[in-house]
Amino acid sequence: MSTGVETGDQAGLDWLKWLVVVVLVGGGIFGNWYYQDESLLLRVGGLVALGAAALMMAAQTQKGGAAWTLMKDARSEIRRVVWPTRDEVLQTTLIVLVLVLVFALILWLLDSGLSWLVSTVIG
């Protein structure tokens, strides 16, 4: 039975993997700056390739694996959410719009009344 704590070479090499991730990201930033005169399509392709390599390397670490597991669990939770129907969304949106208009009217009347009162007092 696994306790979730890794020992041995895997956990000891995490720092090296994170170093590779940092070098890949830094290389992508530097390369994008250095090759700024080249085609945008080529630079974006290079950044996507380096970003994918950095993500794959980060996923091989202990914390990266935990983050990947968290994302998979979050995706399964999103699938279980009961989303509102189109009618429910429409009704809620209309209620919000009506209430905004009502409160805007109330505030306008209050502002007009106070303006009239102040102009009457000041003369």
N, C-alpha and C positions, 0 to 999 in steps of 0.2 A: 504494500500500500504506500502510495506516494504522499509525502507530507507537504509537498509544494516547494521545498527548499532544495535547490540544486547544489551539488558539490562537485568538485573535480574540475576538469578542463573547461567545461561549458561556462560555468560562472566565472572562472578565472580569465577567460578570454573576452568577456563582455566589453571591457575597456578598449580592447583592440578593435572590436567591431564598431564601437561608437566612434573611435578615432577615424576609422575608414569612412563612416557616414559623414563626419565633419569634413574630411578631406574631399569627399565627393561633392558635397554641397558647396564648399568653398571653391573647388575646381569649376563647378558650374557657374558660379557667380563671376569668377575671374575670367573664364572662357567667354562668357556672354559679353563682358566688358572688352576683352582683348580682340574678339572677332566682331566688334560692333559694325564694321563696314561690310560684313558678309550678309547674305540673305537672311531675312527674319525667319523664314521657314526652316533653314538649316540650324539657326540658333535655337529655335523653339524645339526642334527635333532633338538636338543635343541635350537641352535642359530636361526634356521629358525622359530621355534615356537615362541620364544621370539621376534624375529624381526617382525613377523606378528602381534603379540599382541601389540607391540609398535607402529606399523604403524596404526593399527585400533584405538588405543587410540589417537594418534596424529591427525587422521582424524576427531575425534570428537570435536576438538578445533576449534576456529574461524579461525586461520591462517592455520591450517591443512585442513579445509574445503575449504578455498580459494585456497590452493595449489592443492587439488584434482580437483576442478573445472577448474583450469588452465590446469592441465594435460588432462582432458577430452576435453577441447576446443582445445588444441594443437593436440590431436589425430584426432579430426574432421578436423582440418586444413590440417593435413598431408594427409588425405584421399582425399582432394580437389585438391591437387597438381597434375599438369599434368607432369608425369614423362617421360623422354625421352625414345624413342623406342630403341630397340637393335641396329638397324642400326645407329641411331644418336650417340649412345655411342661409337660404333666401329669407326665411322668416326672421331669423336672428339679425341678419343684416338690415332688413327693413325696420325692425324694432329699434335698432341702434340709430339708424338715420332719423327716424321720427323723434326719438328722444333728444338727439342733438339739435334738431330744428326747434323743438319745444323749449329747450333750455336756452338756445340762442335768442328766441323771441322774448323769453323772460328777462334775460340779461339786457336786451335792447330796450325793453320797456322800463326796466329799472334805471338804465343809463339815461334814457330820455327824461324820465321823471326827476331824477336827481339834477340833471342839467337845467331843466325848467325851474326847479326849486332854487338852485344856486343863482341863476340869472335873475329870478324874481327878487331874491334877497339883496343881491349886489346892485341891481337896478340897471 
